[in-house]
Amino acid sequence: MPSFLHQIKALVPGFKRDSSPPPEDQRTLIGRLLKEKEIVTDEQLRRALDVQQERRAQLTHPLQLGMIMVELGFAEEDEVVRVINEHYRLSATSLSDNVDELIRKKKGVPLLRILTHPMPMWLQLSVITTLIIAGTIVSLSLITLKEQREQLYQQTVKIGKVSLNYFTNNAGILLLEDNVLKLNNLITEATSVEGIRYAAIIDQNGVIRAHTNHSLIGERFAPFHPVSPAVRDGDHSYFDFVSDTGENILNLSRHIVLKGTVLGEVHVGISLDFIEELVSDRSTDLILVSLITVFSGIFIAVLFGLHFTRPISKLVQATREISKGNYHFKVDQTRKDEIGNLAHSFNKMSHELWVKSLMQKSFGKYVGTEVLEMIMVNPESEWLKGRKSQATILFTDIRGFTAYSKNKEPEEVVDRLNEYFEIATNTILKYGGYVDKFVGDAVLGVFGVPIHHEDHLERAVQAALEMNKGFCETGRDCSESLLNSVGISINTGVVVSGNIGSQVKMEYTVIGDTVNIASRLNALAGPGDIIVSTVIYEALKDVLEVEIRPPQQIKGRTHPVPVYNIIRIKEKKGA
């Protein structure tokens, strides 16, 4: 792959100053990538190349085209860096980084290139299956060989014990009589047992009285040098050692006892090399079986991988078609398994997206899920065109929000606001209202329209009280919490509801004097207050406990208006 510098230089020769888009060979690298991501247009790319042509003599940085686009305001530097990182799988942080060097380093690591190269799912499945099979076979083989080696070793110990018992049972009297000839005849019989390398009878003075090697008779017995600690098993003792010829030998010994008196000791040596030979032969067989199993597993994994990934590839193609707006693209659903169910669900989803796209084209200017749901149920409803209705308006606002936000980190401010909006929204929806809009840190909730409830006034008051309680409980552990600074106001009356806006942006909302008064009453609500108008107080004074405050002057009213702060809802008698 050529360097950025060479590729960008390739953009300059042959450049034509005309109004047509640059030829395809000039849309490489930065320009082509930004164009594919729809970050820049053909015209912007042409203008950037024009500037680059003028600065050709000053071309010193491999990312000059990207810098030019940032300089001209066609793209943000973060966008250009992100596109470069995604395309080359780098971790550059700015256009001033030496991207050429980063690319060369990445190209110089073959394993990194392999790991970052896209791998088909069927190949991934094959590799994973192969690794699982190979790992399982190797583990089972090691366990099997270990168990077999241990079984052969124990079998050898048993054979040695049998020989020892035979010698000790027959050598006691012969050793007491010092009958060397018969002792050696007894020992000679040991050579008939396969694997026994030596047998020796030693008297209590440590002198060899009988041995399969007759030249050692009469010599003092020389102890062996065990490679592992001796094991004591009743009257028997055994350990491993390496002979002078390099052979692994299992030495077993037992005392010759006659009427409680120790007359000597018998030693038997059995070769252990046959165990390794048998294990080696078995290992060869296991390796052969493992290779056959692994290759069979690879073949089956590839078949199954292709069987399952081909439908997924079709689903990927269908996803691309859906992203282009082709909602009529269908996936074959003849399979009778989960993938067939997925294809059926995908086709159903594409149909629903098509229906929703039609709705979006007709009603995409509306804001609010409640309104959209009503449109889907009854798209011809007259209330969308505007009408007068009785409704109750609820306003919430945070006192001192500007001062609060100046002293806090943006992340903390956003988190607290989201917490505040979450409580307010959920409470309004719970009591049958809808959230008309968020205005900065204020929330406008509406009860009674578009869905009419006879008790919309009571619902609004109950929502305000529960909302206030939620703010208090959630903000209790934070002395500076915004939730401790929320003021609420409520007013009820006639409003005009319907679609308001332009052809570019429209929203379903409410307007009128009732809304204005509710907003202005909110200015009188301190932290934790629920300020209501005279209309609400008169309608619910039998069930509300309020604090009557002095009349206040508000905008739009020539005389001061009474102000009531709700304390709580009175408990009914007998409740």
N, C-alpha and C positions, 0 to 999 in steps of 0.2 A: 504494500500500500504506500503510495507516495506521501511525502510529508505535506502538512498544511501549506507550507510556503510554496512548494512546487505546484500544488493543486490550485491555489489561489492565483498564482502567476499564469496558470493555464486559462484562467478566466479572461485575461486581458487581451492576448493576441486574437485578432479576428473580431474584436468587438465593434459593432456597428451602431452608430448614433442614429437610431430611427425610433419610431413610436411603437414598433412591434415588440412583443415580449422577447427576451433573450432566448437564443436557441438552447435546446435541451442540454448540450454539452457544457453550457455556461452556468447551468443551475446545479452545479455540483457543490458538495460540501456545505459551507455555511448558508449560502443562498438557497440551495435546493432544500436543505433540511428545514430552514425557516419557512420556505414556501409550502412544503408538505405539511408542516404543522399549522399552516394558515396564520402564522404570526405576521408575515409580510405579504404584500401583493406583488403581482408582476411589475406594476409601475414603480413601486418602491424599490424592488430589486434592480430594475433598470437604472433608476436614479443613483442607487448606491454604487452600482458598477461604473456609472459615469464618473462619480466622484473618485472612485478607486483608479480609474484610468488617468485622471488628472494628477493623482498623487503617485503614479507608477514609480517615479524615480525615488520616492521616499518610502517605498514598501520595505519595511524592516521587521514587521511582526507578522507571524503566520495567521493571526486572527484579525487582520486589518479590516476585512469586509464586515465582520461582525461589529467591530468598533465603529465603523462608519455608520452602520444602521442604528446603533445606539446613539451616536452623535446627532444623526438626523431626526431622532425621535421616532423611528419606525419600529423599534423594539426596545424592551427593557434589557439591561445587562443580565439580570437573573434568568430571563427567558432564553437568551442566547447560550449562557453557560449551561442551563439545564438541557437544552437540545444537544449540545456537544457531549455532555456527560452521558446522556441516554444513548447516543449513537455509538460512541467509542467506549462506553462503560468505564468512564473515568470518575475522578472525584475533584475536578477543578473547582475553585471557589470564585474566580473572577477571570476576566479576559486578559489580565496581566500575567496570569500563570503561564509557565512554559509548557504548553499543551503538547508541542512536538516531542519534548523529552518524556512526558508522561506516556505518550503513545509508543515511543521506542522502547521504553521500559516494559510496557505491557506486552509488546510483540516479542520481547526477548525472553518471556517466560512461557514455554510451550504448555506446561500444565495449567497455567492460569487461562490461556487461550482456550484450552479444551473445556475447562470448568465453566467458563463464561459463554461458550458457544451454545446456542439453542439446541436442545436435544428432543427429538420426537418422543411422545409419550410411550409408544410401543417399544422404543429402544430403552427408555427408562425402566419400563416394566420388565423387559428382558434382563437388563443388568441387575435390577433388584432381585428378581427371581433366581438368577444365576448365583448371586452372592449368598442368598439365603440357602439354596441347595448346597452350594460348595461349603459354606460354613457349617451346615448341619452334618454333612457327610464327614467333614474333617473332624468335627467334635465327636461324632459317634465312633469314627475309626480310632481316634486316640483313646477314647474310653474303652472300646473293645480290645484294642491291643494291650492296654494297661491291665485290664482284667485277665486277659489270656496269659500275659507274662506272669502275673501273680499266681494264677492257677497252676501253671507249669512249675513255678518255683516251689509251691506247696506240695505238688506231686513229687518233685525231686526230694524234698525233705522227707516225705513219707517213705519213699524207696530207701533213703539212707537210714531211716529209723529201723526199717525191717532188717536191713543188713546188720546194723549195730546189735539189735536184739538177738539175731542168730549167733553172732560172734560171742557176745557176752554170756549167753546161755551155755555155750559149748567150750569156752576157753578157760573157765574157772579152775576146773580140776587139772587140766593140762598145764596151766600156768603154775599151779601149786606143785605138780610133779616135775616141773621144769622140762616138759616133753616138747622140746623145740621142734622136732620133726613133725609131730602131729599138729602142733600149732601152725606150722607153715603150710601143711596140707590143708588145714582149715582155711587159712588165708587165701591159698591158691584158688579155692573154689569161688572167691569173690570176683576173679577176673572174668568169669563167665557171664556176669551181669553187665549189660551194655551201659556205658556211661561212667562206670566206676573206674577212677584213675589210680587209686591206691587204697590199701587197707593195711593197718599196722596194729600190732598188739605190743603194749609197753608194760613192763613190770613196775612195781611200786618204787623202784630206784630210778626210773626214767630211762631204762635201757630197752632198746627194741629187741623183742624176743621173736617176733615174726613180722614179715613184711613182703608185699608183692614184689619189691625190689630186693632180692636176696643179698645184694652187696651191702645193704644197710643194717643187716642183722648183727647185733652185738654193739652197734653204735648208740650213742646217747641221742635221744629224741630232741630235735631242734624245733622249737615252737614256730608257728606260722605268724605272719603279720596281717591281721585282718583289715579289710578296707571298711568294715562296718562293725559296730559293737556286737559282741556275741549275744545270742538269744538263748535263754534258759527255758526249756520246756520239759518239766518233770526231771527225769534222770538224764535227759539228753541235752546237749549243748551244741549249737551250730553257728557258723559265721562264714562269710565269703572272704576269699583272698585271691591274689593273682600269683600263679606259679612262675617259675623261672623261665618257662617257655612262653609266657604271656597268656596262658589259658586261665579263664575264670573258673575257680573251683569252690564248691560248697563243702566245707569240712564239718563233719559231725563226729561227736565224741560221746563216750559213756564209760563210767567206771565199771570194772569187773569186781563184783562183790560176792563173797562166799561166806555165808553164816555171819554176816555183819562186818566182815573184814574186807577192806579194799586191797585187792591183790594187784591191780593194774588198771590199765585204761585201753580202750579200743578207739581207733580213729579211722574214719572212712572218708575218702575224697571223691566227689562226683562232679563231673564237668557240667558247667552251666552254659557253655557256648552253644549247645544245641537249641537252647531257648531263643537266643538271639537269631539263630538261623531260621527257626520256625516263624518267629515274629517278622523277620525280613521277608520271608516268602509270602506270609499272609499280607504284609504291607503292600507288596507288589500286586497281589490280587485285589486288594482294596483300592489301590490307586487306579487300576484298570477299570474296576466297576464304577469308581467315582467319576472318571473321565466320561465313561459311557452315559452315566446318569446326568452329568452336567450338560453334555452336548444334547442329550434328549430333552433336558429341561429347557435349554436355550431354544431349541426348535419349537417345543410346545409353547413356551412363553411368547415367542415371536408370533406364532399363529393366534394365540389368545389375545395378544396385544393388538394385532391388526384387526382382529374380530371386534374388539371393543373400541378401538380408537378411530376406526373409519367412520362409525356413526357420530363420534364426537367431532371429527373433522367436518362432517356435514352440518353439525350444530354450530360449529364456529363459522362456517360459511353463512348459515342462516342468520347468525348474530350480526355478521357484517352487513347482510342485506337489510336486516331490521334497522341497523344504525344509519343506513342510507335512506330510510323511510319506505322501504319496500315491505310493507306489512302483509302483503299477500303471498310472500314466499313460504312454502310449506316444506316440512321435513317428513321423510318417509317413516311411517309408524307401523310397519308390518311386523316388526319384532314383538315377541310376546314376553319380554322381560322388562327390567327396570329402565333400560335405555328406550324401549318402546313407549313406556309410560312417560319418560322424560320428553320424547318427541311429541307425544300427544299433548302434554302440558305446554310445551313450547308453542305448538300450533295454536293452542287456546290462548296463550299469552299474546301471540302476534295479532290474533283477532281482537282481543281486548284493547291492545295498543292502537289498533286501527280505529276502533270505536272512540277511544279517548282522544286520538289525534283529530278526529272530526269535531269532537266537543271542544278541543283546545283551539281549533281554528275559529269556531263560532263564539266560544265563551272564554277564550284565553286571557281576556282583559280583566276578568273578575278576580278578586282577591278573597280568600277565605274558603276553607273546605266546606263549611256549612252551606254557603251559597251555591257552590258547585254541586254539592249533593242534591240540593233542591232543584237545580237546573236539570240534572240528569233524570230526576223523577218526573218533573213537570216543566219542560223547557219553554212551554207557551205561557207560563204564569204571568199575570198582569202586574204583579207587585214589583217585578224587575223594572218596569217602566216608570215607577215613581208613584207614591201615594201618601196620604196623611194617615198617621196611625197614633194610637196611644202607646207610649213606650216609657221605660224607665232607663235613665242614663246613669252610669257609674263611672266615676273618674278616680284614678289613683295616681299619685305623684310623690316623688321622693324629695323631702325637704333637705336642702343643703347639698344636693348632688354635685353641683359644680365645684364647690370647695372640697368635697370628698375626693372627687376624681383627680384633682390636682396633686394630691399627696399620695396617690396609690399607683402601683404599676398597672399598665393597661390590661394585663392578663387577669389581675385580681378584680379590676373593675368589671370586666366582661363576665367573669365567673359569678360575681355577686348580682349583676343585672340579670343574668340568665336564671339564677335562683329565684329572684324576685318575679320575673315574668312567668316562670313555671308555676309558682304558687297562685299568682293572679289568674292566669289562663285556666288552669285546672279547676279553680273554684268557680269562675264564671260559667264554664261549660257544665259543671256539675249541677248548677241550678237553672239550666236551660237557657242561658244567655249566649251571646257570641262576642268574640273579641273583634271589635270594629277595626282598631288600628293601634299601633304603638307610635307614640309621638315623643321621641327622645326617651326620657325615663318615665313618661306617663302612659297609662293604659286606659283606653276607652272601651268600656263594656256596655252592651245594649241588651235589654230584656223586653220582650214583647213583640219584636220584629227581628227577622222576617217571620219567625214562627210565633204565633200569638198564644199567650198564656193569660188567663183571666187574673191570675195572682202574680203578675210580673213585678209589681211593686214589692210584695213580700219576698219574692225570690231575690230581688236585688239587695234588700236589707239583710237577708240571711247570708247571702254571698259575701257582703261586706264584713259582717261580724266574723264569719268563718275565716275569711281572708286575713283579717286583722289578727285573729288567733294564730293562724299559720305563720304570719310574719313574726309574732312575738315568740312562738315556740322555736322556730328555726333560728332566729337571731339572738336567742338568749345567751349563748356562749360567746358571742362576739360583741364587745362593747362598741365597736365602730361599725357594726353591720348596717348596711343600707336598709335592712328589713326593720330596723328599729326607728326608721325615719320616714315612714310612709304615711301620707295623709290621704283620706278617702272622702269623696263627696258624692251625693246622690240627689237627683232631681227627676221628676216625672211630669209628663204632659204630652202635648201633641208634637210630633216630629214629622218631617218629610223624609221618606226612605226611598231609595232606588239607586240606579246606576248614575254615577257622577264622574265626569272626566272628559277625556278626548278620545279620538279614534286610536291614538297610540297607547294610552293607558287609561283604564277605567276601573272603578271599584264600587262595590255596593256599600253604601254608608248612610248615615242619618245626619240631617242638618236641621237648624231651627233654633228658636229662642230657648227651648228647653235644654238643648245641648249647650248653648252658650252659658246659661245660668249655672248648669252643673259644673262647667269648667271654671267659672269665676268663683263659685263656692269653694272649689278645691283650694284656692289661694288662702282661704280662711282656716283650712284644716291643718293643725299642727301634727307633729309625729304621733301616730296612734289614734288620731281623731277620725270620727265618721260624721261628717257634717251633712245634714239633710235640710231640704227646703221646708217651708210651712205646709205645702201641699202634702208631703209625705208624713209630716208630724201629725197633721189633722186626721189623715187617713188611718194611722196606726198608733195613735196616742194611747189607746187602751191596752196595747200589748208592749209598748216600748217604754223603757226607762231612759230619760234623756236629761242632759244638762242644758238648761236654757241660758244662752249667752246674750249679751247686749246686741241689739241690732247693729248691723254693719253696712257701710256704704260699699256697693259694688258697681263696677262699670256697667252702664246701660240702664241704671235705675236712678230716678231722681230722689227717691227717699231710701233711707236705710231699710234693710230687709232683716227679719228675724232669723236668728241662727240657732240651730239645735244640734247638739252633739250626742249621738246615741251611746248610751252606756251598756245596755244589755236588753234582751227580750224578757219581759216579765214571765214568771212561771204561772201557768194556769192553775186555778184552784182544783184540788183533787188529782193533780198530775202526780 
